[in-house]
Every structure is written in C-alpha cells, then in structure tokens.
Amino acid sequence: MGVFDLFSKDRRAERARESNAKAAINKYSQSPDRFKALQALRDDGSPDALFALMKRFGMMYDKSIEDEQEKEWVFDALVEKGGAVLVPLKRYVNAADSISWPLRLLEKIVGTKDEQIDVIQEVLARHEPGYERDPTKKIQLINHLGGLKHTRVSPLATPYLADMDEGVRYAVVETLLRQADEGAGREPLVSHFVDEKEDSLRIRIRIAEGFSELGWTVGERRVEVEKLLPDAFHIDPKTVRIKKK
C-alpha cells in the first residue's frame, strides 16, 4: 500500500468520524439512527471518536426515557474502554458546560482519589473564584470533591468561599463539612460565617448545623458568631460549641 493509499484511507476514516459525530448528537434523528452513529464512534476508538461520543452527554433528547438509555449506553461503552478514555475525558471536561456524567466516568476509569483530584484541580484552575455567567461546572466540581475523603480536598475547595455565586459558596461549605477535617475546615468556615460580605442565611444555617453535628468549637470568635447565629441555635458557654435549641 502506497503513501497516497494510506492518506486516502485516513481521510475516509476522518470523514466517517465527523459524520458520525454529528449524527450522534442530532436531537431530530430517531434513536436507532443515533445509536448506529454512537456504535460507530465506539468501534473507531480513537481519542477524537471517544471525545465525540462524550458529546452525547451534553445533548438533551425530547423523549426522556430514550435520552437516559442512550446516555447510559455511552457511559458503559466508555467504561469498557478504560484508560484510553482519560485524555479525551480531560478534553471534554474542560470544554463542556455540564459535567455530571463525565465526573461519574472519571470515578470508574482512574484508580485512585489522587488521580481524580489531579483532573479536578486542572479544570478548576480554569475557573477561579469570582464571577462566571454559568457557575454550574464549578458547583459540580466542588460537589464531586466533597465525596472524595482526602487531605487535598479542603485546601482546594476553600478559596471558592470567596466566589460571587451563592451556589458555589454553599457547595464549598458542604464539601468542607463532609470532609470533617476540623484542622482544615473550622477556621475558614468560622471566618466566612462572620464575614459581613456573606448575605446568605442558607449558608449561615448550614455552617451552624455542620458545627453542631460535628461538635466543632467556634473558639475565640464566639462573640462575633453569636451576633449572626440563626434563631434555631445557641452557643454552649462551657464548650464554646454551637448547639441546636
């Protein structure tokens, strides 16, 4: 086979991949037609094909049952590919607006929490604390971190207590409390609780609940905390811990 034959074969494969990539996310096609394209991308198995396969996660089909079935099929097909999925997965997570399915996939294809955190840290670096028109990705990343019990999680999540979006800040509070690491979480949460810039009662209630559940002390910040403590809570003067009334 000559060089031109190889070039022609590669070009045909590329055109087929591009065609299947478009067909796989055509919401106006019938489900069997999309499945055919999805199967072709799976069988191709190249990084570009796997990336195109992941785009099905971001498409919403009007028929919810078929939509879920197709996404589950794509998920299982990608899990079977194992480590070959990691590079296109990183690419997709950086490009997509919503990443709940890819984060589930990440859990399946990497061996350790450290590897998961490496990927999340890389993506978060592109979404620093501050204003974003759509903070969905930040919230999903931080919530996923919360489910990974690891010493790296709290330091990675804490800076996002300064985020402009209340939903992001709430996700950070949940993550720090789920880690249950008093050394890493107590001081940032107390400081945030008394921060006059925080205007969310929901966040203050969740911090108070968390401190009550975990038995964390508010230490020398008692007077500041008491001024802002929601009505359902009080501070035990002996232990300097938040209690529910």
Residue, then its C-alpha position, 0 to 999 in steps of 0.5 A: m500500500g502506497v503513501f497516497d493509499l494510506f492518506s486516502k484511507d485516513r481521510r475516509a476514516e476522518r470523514a466517517r468520524e465527523s459524520n458520525a459525530k454529528a449524527a450522534i448528537n442530532k436531537y431530530s434523528q430517531s434513536p436507532d439512527r443515533f445509536k448506529a452513529l454512537q456504535a460507530l464512534r465506539d468501534d473507531g476508538s480513537p481519542d477524537a471518536l471517544f471525545a465525540l461520543m462524550k458529546r452525547f452527554g451534553m445533548m438533551y433528547d425530547k423523549s426522556i426515557e430514550d435520552e437516559q438509555e442512550k446516555e447510559w449506553v455511552f457511559d458503559a461503552l466508555v467504561e469498557k474502554g478504560g484508560a484510553v478514555l482519560v485524555p479525551l475525558k480531560r478534553y471534554v471536561n474542560a470544554a463542556d458546560s455540564i459535567s455530571w456524567p463525565l465526573r461519574l466516568l472519571e470515578k470508574i476509569v482512574g484508580t485512585k482519589d489522587e488521580q481524580i483530584d489531579v483532573i479536578q484541580e486542572v479544570l478548576a484552575r480554569h475557573e477561579p473564584g469570582y464571577e462566571r455567567d454559568p457557575t454550574k461546572k464549578i458547583q459540580l466540581i466542588n460537589h464531586l470533591g466533597g465525596l472524595k475523603h482526602t487531605r487535598v480536598s479542603p485546601l482546594a475547595t476553600p478559596y471558592l468561599a470567596d466566589m460571587d455565586e451563592g451556589v458555589r459558596y454553599a457547595v464549598v461549605e458542604t464539601l468542607l463539612r463532609q470532609a470533617d477535617e476540623g484542622a482544615g475546615r473550622e477556621p475558614l468556615v468560622s471566618h466566612f460565617v462572620d464575614e459581613k460580605e456573606d448575605s446568605l442565611r442558607i449558608r449561615i444555617r448550614i455552617a451552624e448545623g455542620f458545627s453542631e453535628l460535628g461538635w466543632t468549637v467556634g473558639e475565640r470568635r464566639v462573640e462575633v458568631e453569636k451576633l449572626l447565629p440563626d434563631a434555631f441555635h445557641i452557643d454552649p458557654k462551657t464548650v464554646r460549641i454551637k448547639k441546636k435549641 
